[in-house]
Amino acid sequence: MTWLNSVRNALSFVVPKKETPDHLWHKCKGCGQMVFTKELEENYYVCPQCDHHERVGPKIRFQQILDEGSCQALPPVKVPEDPLKFRDSKRYADRIKAARTATAENDALLNARGTIDNHRVVVGVQDFAFMGGSMGLAVGEAFIQGVEAAIADRCPYVIFTAAGGARMQEGILSLMQMPRATVAIQMLHDAGLPYIVVLTDPTTGGVTASYAMLGDVQIAEPNALIGFAGARVIESTIREKLPEGFQRAEYLLEHGMLDMVVHRRDLRERLAQTIGYLCGQRKAA
């Protein structure tokens, strides 16, 4: 204990210093301003200063999108873990364990049954916090699980994408999830059911090259990064400067790759409206 602290403690009229809990404030990744966490939550995790849409995980997304009390999470899928016994600077098994501890989730894609404005729906949400939302065996199997649940319930499947691409630790097995997901989407179409994609920041790599761009309706959140290869890789390949806003949601909307860009506060209402149109206004009994 320093001399100053000894004197401070001895003086009864000195007000003790109070530490502010870390969770009371959040630093916006868009503008860098400090935002009161409660205010951020009430604003759908969108910065009230610059309108930056923060990344959110499955639990928050289900809460924001599904009718209160309707959410029923589907059980985690079971797939072989670490099928290639992969190791780089760390063992793949250790990376999975660390991601599960950090997110309290089994893997990067979770599904839930529920309703949106009384429209039955199955919703899948990718969690970028889980190893960058990367697509491996578990994500591919979870996607198929979501599609099969939607077919069983005779309702649309809505997927919220957020991924850095395929999971390198699973090699060719991760890439095989691209055709598997494509076949699953065809099964949904054969059943006459809608497939709706909501692209969030970021959606890249093999996820973009497969199920993220195959929706009957393509929706994105504002300023979401959407692409296959990174901008620097493209520039070095074509040896040209890319346009301003390239690979952002608004640029893709302008060039016909998206149907709409929707602010998060309006997303639930827009999804309900879209599902109503596609399903002929059918609602859950």
Disulfide bonds with the S-S distance in Angstrom:
none
